[in-house]
Every structure is written in structure tokens, then in C-alpha cells.
């Protein structure tokens, strides 16, 4: 037998092996090429049950988030009723319930409009923390426990309380930063209904690191501080170091507010927002969300390139002491399986209103993206997708619990 014949036989044997066997023999993990180059596999080819996967998708389709698809109108019905609730960034009309499922790097299932660019609301925060991570990995921010004030000399960290705020506090939403940014005071975001507003405004702020408060004004302060570090628009940083290397499409946009323009070294630059609370944030397709999810699932690595350091990913996945199901923004954790009881404890999700979810399940080499899903259906969707994995657990008694 000639060497060429031997090579052909070896290739035939290699192609006949299941993916799991190839991985066990040291085959490199699959990564998609630049958009739209993404290899599709049938559920059976990646060890999943097609009928159960179809049932999971049907479950998601049937649980579309309620309310109008006009997201500006939705704002006026929710956050627009808060103090200083007027929008200052763009909105758009959203699309159909949409999702993408990726296993072992391959596209396995899609529904809705996966190439449609839609608002992603607070899932934007994970892109924001990523550009901070890029600065950390390059030594531009050498110590996350150091105060932010030396990097921001325009007064936002000059008060006695704000002087003590470190990068880690902003990343974990434990800073309790006080002040006003882009005409939005910190107290105007989600003020507690159980406390008189005047009393809440006049309260003494908690020492940084001692309390958790989901607050978009403080998120935008982090975006502004990151801009002061990079000295260039954050969307340019994200595109150059993350989105282009992972082959994302050119359709995503990350925008700020009409009044968040600053003079940066003689050039007017827009400081972007960390969500869509008053409009703006990341506008992106589900396919591009899935690429980002695959990057975080693979701990910042893309082929032979470490885009985000493994150290940064470890820090992002470390529970916040005063909010144990939260890492860095917006890496939601499944600590103690309290958030998603049907998923492994190692599961983490990048979440935004809508619900916009990018969930990574490392134990199954799985990414699940869903958009415009009811928040109380996230666990049910994860449960059904995991149940479709042939070597994965099944619900007790083989039956799925009813979901509202």
C-alpha cells in the first residue's frame, strides 16, 4: 500500500470518528471563520436529540416577552416613569423571538431572526467589562483594587466617598458612587419604592464594596472611566481587539447618549452607555452574540489567540461577596444553582432586559442565545436544551415542569 493510500485510509477513519472521539484524541476545538462562515452540524452530530431540541425551541418561541415591540414606548411604560426618566439615546422596534444554540463550537439550531440587529440592553455590560479587561491585560489598569480617581481627573471621583472607589467596585456594582453623569443622578435609577424619595436622595452612601446595587448611572461612570484610560472610543477598542478577531459581522453598533460627547485630546468622542436604560447601548445580532458567548465559554481564547486572559475570565467568574450570583458586569453566576436550578452550577450568562441572554454551559461545551424571552422562562429553556444532550441529565420522572 502506498503512503498516499495510507493517508487516505487514515483520513477516512478520522472523518468517521464522532466529534467526542476526535476531541479525546487531541483534535483542536472548532472555531467559526469570519461571518457568515460558521459550520452547521445536526443535533445528532454533536450528541443531541433533535426532537428534544425542537421542543426546547418551541418552548422559547411560545414564551415571548410580553408588551409592545416598540422599545421606546416600552421605556416610557417602565424606566421612563422614574425620576429623570426621559430617554437620551436611540431606541428601535425589536424583532421576533430569536435564538442560537452552539455546541462544540458548531451551529446546531437557530430560530427567529438571528442576523437582525436589535438592542441588547444590559448584555452591553459584558462588552463594557471586556474593554476594561483588555486594559487590565495590557497593564493600562495595573491593579483592580486601586482607586479609579487617578485615571479620571474631571471631578467624578473627587468627593470623599468617591475617592475610595476602586475598579473592582465599579465592575461588581458595589461602588455606591454618588453624583450625576449625563444629567442622570445616581439616585434616579431604580429608587426603592419602599423608601420616600427625599429620604433616599439624602441617605449616607455605603462604603465601597459593602453593598450591591444594580445601577446604570454607575455603569456609565465605568464606561467614562474606561474611555479616560484608553483615550479612544471604546467601540473602536472592542472592534479591533475582540469583534474582528472572533469574526463578528460588521453590523453591530455600540452607542451612547446625545449628551455624552466629551472633548478628548482635542477630538469630540462619545462616551458609550452600558445598557439601554435611557436608550443606546449595544445593537447586535444573535449570531454575533453567540460568537461572544463562545469566546467567554472558551475562557477568552479564540483559536491560537488569547483575546482575554484566563486570569481575567477567572476574576469575572469570581462571585461578588455581597452578591454571590454576580461576577463582573454582566457575568451572572449560578452559585449554589440558585439562579437556574436546572443548569449546572458552572453555568454563567450575560443578561439584559428583554430577556436578552447569552448563556455558557462549560460542562457541555454549549452556548445558548435567546432574545425576547420571558425572564421566568430562562431556567426552563436551559433545562430543555440540557435535556436534549444525549449524555446529559433528564428531568425527574421524564416530565418537564409547567412554566408560566
C-alpha positions, 0 to 999 in steps of 0.5 A: 500500500502506498503512503498516499493510500495510507493517508487516505485510509487514515483520513477516512477513519478520522472523518468517521470518528464522532466529534467526542472521539476526535476531541479525546484524541487531541483534535483542536476545538472548532472555531467559526471563520469570519461571518457568515462562515460558521459550520452547521452540524445536526443535533445528532452530530454533536450528541443531541436529540433533535426532537428534544431540541425542537421542543426546547425551541418551541418552548422559547418561541411560545414564551415571548416577552410580553408588551409592545415591540416598540422599545421606546414606548416600552421605556416610557411604560417602565424606566421612563416613569422614574425620576429623570426618566426621559430617554437620551439615546436611540431606541428601535422596534425589536424583532421576533423571538430569536435564538442560537444554540452552539455546541462544540463550537458548531451551529446546531439550531437557530430560530427567529431572526438571528442576523437582525440587529436589535438592542441588547440592553444590559448584555452591553455590560459584558462588552463594557467589562471586556474593554476594561479587561483588555486594559487590565491585560495590557497593564493600562489598569495595573491593579483592580483594587486601586482607586479609579480617581487617578485615571479620571481627573474631571471631578467624578471621583473627587468627593470623599466617598468617591475617592475610595472607589476602586475598579473592582467596585465599579465592575461588581456594582458595589461602588455606591458612587454618588453624583450625576453623569449625563444629567442622570443622578445616581439616585434616579435609577431604580429608587426603592419604592419602599423608601420616600424619595427625599429620604433616599436622595439624602441617605449616607452612601455605603462604603465601597464594596459593602453593598450591591446595587444594580445601577446604570448611572454607575455603569456609565461612570465605568464606561467614562472611566474606561474611555479616560484610560484608553483615550479612544472610543471604546467601540473602536477598542472592542472592534479591533481587539475582540469583534474582528478577531472572533469574526463578528459581522460588521453590523453591530453598533455600540452607542451612547447618549446625545449628551455624552460627547466629551472633548478628548485630546482635542477630538469630540468622542462619545462616551458609550452607555452600558445598557439601554436604560435611557436608550443606546447601548449595544445593537447586535445580532444573535449570531454575533452574540453567540460568537461572544458567548463562545469566546467567554465559554472558551475562557477568552481564547479564540483559536491560537489567540488569547483575546482575554486572559484566563486570569481575567475570565477567572476574576469575572467568574469570581462571585461578588461577596455581597452578591454571590450570583454576580461576577463582573458586569454582566457575568451572572453566576449560578452559585449554589444553582440558585439562579437556574436550578436546572443548569449546572452550577458552572453555568454563567450568562450575560443578561439584559432586559428583554430577556436578552441572554447569552448563556455558557454551559462549560460542562457541555461545551454549549452556548445558548442565545435567546432574545425576547424571552420571558425572564421566568422562562430562562431556567426552563429553556436551559433545562430543555436544551440540557435535556436534549444532550444525549449524555446529559441529565433528564428531568425527574420522572421524564416530565418537564415542569409547567412554566408560566 
